[in-house]
Amino acid sequence: MMKIVSIAVSHKKGTVKHCVETAELMENHGIKGDAHAGDWHRQLSFLASESIEKASSEDFKLNFGDFAENIATTGIDWKNEPIGKIFRLGETALVEITQIGKECHQKCAIFYRTGDCIMPKEGVFAKILKGGVIRVGDRIEPAGL
């Protein structure tokens, strides 16, 4: 089963995201109160928790939000989902994948500590087609529109 295992937000760009239990997704904007929300194609970011676990080591434990992802999930390999695919999050929210991976303009702290950063290769971005409240533990399902 595909589900949300973490939701993370930051109120200012360039700061560490902190985990929350619920969030309000605003149509064509992003997570209410998140610094990366706005009128663009990267309103929401996803990363598989399995990828985060693989990137962790005994020397460097990674936590949800460390890669600046908004939503960490289980049961879905985001990097292999096609651009344009639509997913339902929780009861009502609908999101459309708009970008897989991203260019990092500068190396992050995780890159310097571990020698790599998975967000440029495995992070996925989406725009919000329909808003709603999401919670940790909510299901994620492909939406056939």
C-alpha positions in Angstrom: 0.0 0.0 0.0 1.2 3.5 -0.9 1.0 6.0 2.0 2.4 9.2 3.5 4.9 8.5 6.3 6.0 12.1 6.8 5.0 15.7 6.0 7.6 18.4 6.4 7.4 22.2 6.0 9.6 25.2 6.4 8.5 28.8 6.8 11.7 30.2 5.2 13.7 29.0 2.2 17.2 27.7 3.1 16.1 26.4 6.5 15.6 22.8 7.6 12.0 21.5 7.2 10.2 20.3 10.3 7.8 17.5 10.5 4.1 18.0 11.1 1.2 15.5 11.4 -1.2 17.3 9.1 -1.0 19.9 6.3 -3.4 21.8 4.1 -2.7 21.5 0.4 -3.9 24.6 -1.4 -5.0 24.3 -5.0 -2.3 25.6 -7.5 -0.2 26.8 -4.6 1.3 24.2 -2.3 1.3 23.5 1.4 -0.2 26.4 3.4 2.6 28.1 5.2 5.5 26.4 3.3 8.2 28.6 1.9 8.4 26.7 -1.4 4.7 27.1 -2.2 3.6 29.4 -5.0 2.4 29.7 -8.5 4.9 27.4 -10.3 5.3 23.7 -11.2 7.1 22.6 -8.0 4.4 23.3 -5.4 5.0 20.0 -3.6 8.0 17.6 -3.4 8.0 13.8 -2.8 10.7 11.4 -1.8 10.4 7.7 -1.1 11.2 6.8 2.5 13.0 3.7 1.1 15.4 6.1 -0.7 16.0 8.1 2.5 16.8 4.8 4.4 19.3 3.7 1.8 21.1 7.0 1.9 21.4 6.8 5.7 24.4 5.2 7.3 25.5 4.3 10.9 27.7 7.4 10.8 25.0 9.7 9.4 21.4 9.1 10.3 19.0 11.0 8.0 15.6 12.2 9.1 12.4 13.0 7.3 12.7 16.6 5.9 16.5 16.5 5.7 16.3 16.5 1.9 13.8 19.4 2.0 11.1 17.0 0.7 7.5 17.9 1.7 6.2 14.4 1.7 8.0 11.1 2.3 6.2 8.0 1.3 6.3 4.3 1.4 5.3 1.8 -1.3 6.0 4.0 -4.4 9.1 4.5 -6.5 8.5 8.1 -7.5 11.4 8.4 -9.9 9.8 5.8 -12.2 6.4 7.4 -12.3 5.7 9.4 -15.5 5.3 13.2 -15.7 1.6 14.0 -15.9 0.5 11.1 -13.7 -2.2 12.2 -11.2 -2.4 10.9 -7.6 -5.0 11.3 -4.9 -3.5 12.1 -1.4 -5.8 11.3 1.5 -9.5 11.9 1.0 -9.7 14.7 -1.6 -6.3 16.2 -2.7 -5.2 15.6 -6.3 -1.6 16.3 -7.5 0.1 16.0 -10.9 3.7 15.0 -11.3 5.5 17.9 -13.1 9.2 17.1 -12.7 11.5 14.2 -11.8 14.7 15.2 -10.1 16.2 18.7 -10.1 19.5 20.5 -10.7 21.3 21.5 -7.5 22.9 24.9 -7.9 25.1 24.3 -4.8 26.0 21.3 -2.8 24.0 20.8 0.3 25.2 19.8 3.8 24.1 16.2 3.2 26.2 16.0 0.0 29.3 17.1 2.0 28.6 14.6 4.8 27.7 11.6 2.7 29.2 12.3 -0.7 25.8 12.3 -2.4 22.3 13.8 -2.4 19.4 11.7 -3.6 16.9 14.6 -4.2 18.4 15.6 -7.6 17.9 12.0 -8.9 15.0 10.7 -6.9 12.9 13.6 -5.8 9.7 14.3 -7.6 7.8 17.5 -7.9 4.1 18.1 -8.4 1.4 20.8 -8.7 -1.8 20.7 -6.7 -4.9 20.2 -8.9 -7.3 20.0 -5.9 -6.6 21.0 -2.3 -7.4 19.3 0.9 -6.1 18.3 4.3 -3.5 15.5 4.3 -2.3 13.5 7.3 0.6 11.2 8.1 -0.7 7.7 7.4 -3.0 8.8 4.5 -3.2 6.6 1.5 -1.9 7.6 -1.9 -3.6 6.2 -5.0 -3.4 6.8 -8.7 -6.3 8.9 -9.8 -8.0 8.0 -13.1 -9.3 11.3 -14.3 
